[in-house]
Each structure stands twice: as C-alpha cells, then as structure tokens.
Amino acid sequence: MKISKLQTGLCFACLVIFITAPAFSVQKYQDKLEKAESRLRGIFEKKEYNPKSFRGQWLDDSSGYTVTEDTDDSGKKVRVLYDVRGKRTIPGDNEKRNKNKSEKISPNGKYEIYTEKGNLHVRDLDSKKSVQLTRSKEDSGISYGQASWSPDGKLIVFVRSDYSQVRQRNVLVPGDPSYPGVKKIRFARIGETIPSLRIGVVDAEGKQIRWLAIPEPAEGFYLGQVSWACNSHEVLVEKLSRFRDRRNFLLADINTGTVKCIFGEHDPTWVVASYRKNSGLDWIRGGKEFIVVSEKDGWRHAYIYSRQGKELSLLTPGKFDIIQKSIVDEKGGYYYFYASPDNGTQRYLYRVKLKGKAKPQLVTPQDQPGTHSYDFSPDAKWAFHT
C-alpha cells in the first residue's frame, strides 16, 4: 500500500498536535485547578463569601443597640454600644442595660416564672425563694407552658397539655451507629388522639387555679395565641379546630366565667392565615380595637376589628397577599408588613396608614430586588435591614 505525500504531511501534522497539544492542555487544566482550589478554600476554610454575622440588640428606649465584637486576634469578646447615628462606645459594667421584658418576668421585675420537672414555679429574683404553682407527676404526660403575667402582676395565665392518651413510639437516639439508643416519645398520627388542652389562671402564690370554660370537642383542638387582653381580668384565646378549618378568637372573663367570640373564620380546606407568624392578633388603641390577618376574601389581608367583634376596615386593600405581618407603629400611625405583589419569589417591606383606606407604600428601596427582612427598634423608627 502506497502513502502519498499529502497523507504523510497530514500524519506528521497529527503527530505534532498529538505531541504538543496535551502539554498545553495540562498546563491550562492545572491553572484552572489552582483557581478552583483557591476559590473552594476561600468558601469553606476562609469563609470569604459568607456574610458577616450581626446580632444587634435594640435598647429599650430605641436610642441605640448593643453587639458583641472581637477585641483582637485573641478571640476575646466585648460588648459594644452604638447609638442610632453610629457612634461607638464600650459601656461600663455599671451602665444601665436593657430590662428583661420577657413574659416570664413580672411587670415589677421582681419575680420570674420557670418550669421544673414539668411544673410551673415562681422565683423571687432577690431572695431566690420559689413557689410551686402546679402539681403533676413528672411521668404523668402532663406539661405546662405559654405562661405569662397579668398587667397588674398578680395572676399568671398558662396552658396545661395532657399527653397521657397520646400513643408512644420508639425513636433512635444518635450515638454509636452500631448500638444506637432508643427512647419513647408521644406522637399523634393523623386521626388519632391529640393532647387535651386546658387554660388556667393562677395567683402568684399558687393558692388557687381557675380553669377557663373553653369548650373542647371530642376530637380535640389546638391553641394559637393565649395572652392577657390588655387588662388583668380577660384572657384572649386563639382556638383552632382539629382539622385547622376553623379559627376563633375568644375573650374569657376570669371573674364572671363568660366566654365570647370576637372573631371567627372558616375555610373548608385550611385557615392558612393563622399559620406561624401570621397567627394571633395585635391590639391597638388601648385594647379597644385589634388587627387580624385573614384570607376570608380570597387574599391574605389585614383587617381592623372592634373589641366587640365588628369589622371596621380592610387595612391592606389590593389584589395581593400579605406574606408576613411585621410591626404596628401605632404612635407613627402605620402597620408594617411583607409582600411582593409582582414577584412571588421575593419579599419587600410595605406599610399602610392605620387611619383610612390608603394605598400601601413600598418601604424597601426599589433598586434592591430580593428577599428582605427588618428587625425593628421598639419605637419602630429604626431597623436592621437584611
């Protein structure tokens, strides 16, 4: 078989390419590999692409906030104070700090509610002496929670949960993969018995417990918000049906024992607006009115109701859903909420005036698309914007 000069030239050219191209490709590959390795080390080791963590705590008077910062390379931490204009100081140990506004601390700041072995107790923060408020055996399946002080600091409302009739199931405890531990937990499967709930009011000395007359259907019910209704003789109860197709807000008078409904809604599938951070209601105007989120008109909107249960106004008009409620700035006259009328994958802050049917205003800058969150100061004049 004869090979022409053209074939010989082509074979020689292929040989040259075969010999020289791999060397060039390997170098190029190594360069890319080094860049990729550098980038990966930056991501996973040096954390170069992680946003810097920030956990600011607003002062009670909204004049500034405190954060914990590194002092130097030693890793020591220091509490730093910034005013709202950015002035930085390191406060001394004797400087006034935030008061604990937790519902577990009494209004006068002298007593604290805590749980021990499933029961509620009250501790004197000065003498450290404690009083036991409830008495249930540790293994009885009964627990207590959602405890909060009345505005006058004399009474405590709480929820008693009885899990004793809820079936138990085994779950694995993380540990040695060859010999994992096993423990039992209460778990109500769909259609089975759920915890039985009761709402009680007890005095701070644990001498008397009064149980609210909240009707309990045979299938049981769930609870959302349970709190004092802007006074020390009425309790607000958000009651949800077992199948979450009904939601009612009840006012229970602890002196007369009467219970009345001030808001109710029904959806044959699911009362979606009551879920998570949109649950509960916000009192305004000294407890004479309240704001509630509902989907009763097909959109998730905020409404203003009177304390007697009369609808006063639709607060957020428009063909859009509230994604999540934010804060009520009653002094400034605004209700803040998150929404994204034109793009469901994003989230922006809006506000609307509490008086009148005004169009909601976009607060988030228009040139900043994305998902936004705001941690407001107590007076709602400032916020940490993420």
NORDAPE-V299052 format. One record per backbone hydrogen bond with DSSP energy under -1.0 kcal/mol. NH is the residue of the N-H (numbers start at 1). CO is the residue of the C=O. Records with the same first field share a line. If there is no record, write none. Layout:
BEGIN
NH=CO ; CO
END
This chain:
BEGIN
8=4
9=5
10=6
11=7
12=8
13=9
14=10
15=11
16=12
17=13
18=14
19=15
20=16
21=17
24=20
25=21
26=22
27=23
28=24
29=25
30=26
31=27
32=28
33=29
34=30
35=31
36=32
37=33
38=34
39=35
40=36
41=37
42=38
43=39
44=40
45=41
46=41
48=42
50=47
57=66
59=64
62=59
65=82
66=57
67=80
69=78
71=76
75=72
78=69
80=67
81=89
82=65
83=87
84=63
86=83
89=81
95=92
105=102
106=111
109=106
112=123
113=104
114=121
116=119
119=116
121=114
122=131
123=112
124=129
125=110
128=124
131=122
133=120
134=120
140=137
143=161
145=159
148=157
150=155
153=150
156=202
157=148
158=200
159=145
160=198
161=143
162=196
163=141
166=163
169=185
171=183
173=181
181=173
183=171
185=169
187=167
192=189
196=162
198=160
200=158
201=210
202=156
203=208
204=154
206=203
210=201
212=199
214=212
220=217
222=240
224=238
227=236
229=234
230=228
235=252
236=227
237=250
238=225
239=248
240=222
241=246
244=241
247=265
248=239
249=263
250=237
251=260
252=235
253=258
254=233
257=253
260=251
262=249
263=249
265=247
267=245
271=244
272=270
274=271
275=272
278=275
279=276
282=291
284=289
288=285
289=284
290=305
291=282
292=303
294=301
298=295
301=294 ; 299
303=292
304=313
305=290
306=310
307=288
309=306
312=304
313=304
315=302
316=302
320=318
322=300
323=338
324=338
326=336
329=334
333=329
334=329
335=352
336=327
337=350
338=324
339=348
346=343
347=370
348=339
350=337
351=361
352=335
354=333
358=356
361=351
363=349
364=349
368=365
372=347
375=384
377=382
380=377
384=375
386=373
END
